[in-house]
């Protein structure tokens, strides 16, 4: 009995160590990306980014990053680091998509920075209108579940964390459901953890509220 107890305890210790190690690796990668892709308007060539975006991205993400397809994300007004990080994840295989993966595979770090800076400089044209009855409750839920803590007080994104204010409604809701089902790639696990506690009907309310935010 004693040996069995020791074995179970050791297994628990090993699992805990593995989780800590995985979290440390994720945090280390994020810190590396923030350092490697630290962006400003002066550090990137917006004109070159515009040319690259028009050649590779606009067909899906729309003119100036204002996607007209409900299931494709808008990139206009995103924090530049969130865009360059996402491109990096696709290029390195951390995220996979039949369209995005081959596009990112052909981009250098400098080109990712240029594209990200260009889209970050564009104004988001919000088309979704939140149902009036969801405005107040949606705002409260966004606060309750710490959406504003990570994505910023106006949900415009912070550093590597994307802007969700005014994001295309269908895309936004699909991502939230994906995080809850743990089918959506999540580098540090924060989104999956946060969404796991939210009821599906509340996710729908949050999605409707956030998609209609028009702050620039």
DACORKA-V698637 format. One record per residue. N is the residue number from 0. OMEGA is omega as a letter, one per 20 degrees, with the letter a starting at -180 (* if undefined). D_CENTER is the distance of its C-alpha to the mean C-alpha in whole Angstrom. Layout:
n->[N	N]
omega->[OMEGA	OMEGA]
d_center->[D_CENTER	D_CENTER]
//
This chain:
n->[0	1	2	3	4	5	6	7	8	9	10	11	12	13	14	15	16	17	18	19	20	21	22	23	24	25	26	27	28	29	30	31	32	33	34	35	36	37	38	39	40	41	42	43	44	45	46	47	48	49	50	51	52	53	54	55	56	57	58	59	60	61	62	63	64	65	66	67	68	69	70	71	72	73	74	75	76	77	78	79	80	81	82	83	84	85	86	87	88	89	90	91	92	93	94	95	96	97	98	99	100	101	102	103	104	105	106	107	108	109	110	111	112	113	114	115	116	117	118	119	120	121	122	123	124	125	126	127	128	129	130	131	132	133	134	135	136	137	138	139	140	141	142	143	144	145	146	147	148	149	150	151	152	153	154	155	156	157	158	159	160	161	162	163	164	165	166	167	168	169	170	171	172	173	174	175	176	177	178	179	180	181	182	183	184	185	186	187	188	189	190	191	192	193	194	195	196	197	198	199	200	201	202	203	204	205	206	207	208	209	210	211	212	213	214	215]
omega->[a	a	r	r	r	a	r	r	a	r	r	r	a	r	r	r	a	r	r	a	r	r	r	r	r	r	r	r	r	r	r	a	r	r	a	a	r	a	r	a	a	a	a	a	a	r	r	r	r	a	r	r	r	a	a	a	a	a	r	a	r	r	r	r	r	a	r	r	a	a	r	a	r	a	a	r	r	r	a	a	r	r	a	r	a	r	r	r	r	a	a	r	r	r	a	r	a	r	a	a	r	r	a	a	a	a	r	r	a	r	r	r	a	r	a	a	r	a	r	a	a	r	r	r	a	a	a	r	r	r	a	a	a	a	a	a	r	r	r	r	r	r	a	a	r	r	a	r	a	a	r	a	r	r	r	r	r	r	a	a	a	r	r	r	r	r	r	a	a	r	a	a	r	a	r	r	r	r	a	r	a	r	a	r	a	a	a	r	a	a	r	r	a	a	a	a	a	r	a	a	r	r	r	r	r	a	r	r	a	a	a	a	a	a	a	*]
d_center->[48	48	46	44	43	42	40	38	37	36	34	32	32	31	28	27	27	25	22	23	23	20	18	20	19	15	15	18	15	13	16	17	14	14	18	18	16	17	17	19	21	24	22	21	23	22	24	24	20	21	24	21	19	22	23	20	17	19	21	17	15	18	20	19	15	16	16	19	18	16	15	13	10	12	11	14	13	10	10	12	10	7	8	11	9	8	11	13	11	13	16	16	16	13	11	14	15	18	17	15	16	19	18	16	19	21	19	21	19	20	20	16	16	19	16	13	16	18	15	14	18	18	18	16	19	18	20	19	22	21	24	27	27	23	23	24	23	20	20	21	19	16	18	20	16	15	12	14	14	11	9	13	16	15	12	11	9	11	11	8	6	5	8	8	12	14	11	13	14	15	11	10	13	12	9	10	14	12	11	14	16	14	14	10	10	9	10	11	12	11	9	12	14	14	14	17	19	18	20	20	21	20	16	18	19	16	14	17	18	14	14	18	17	18	18	18]
//
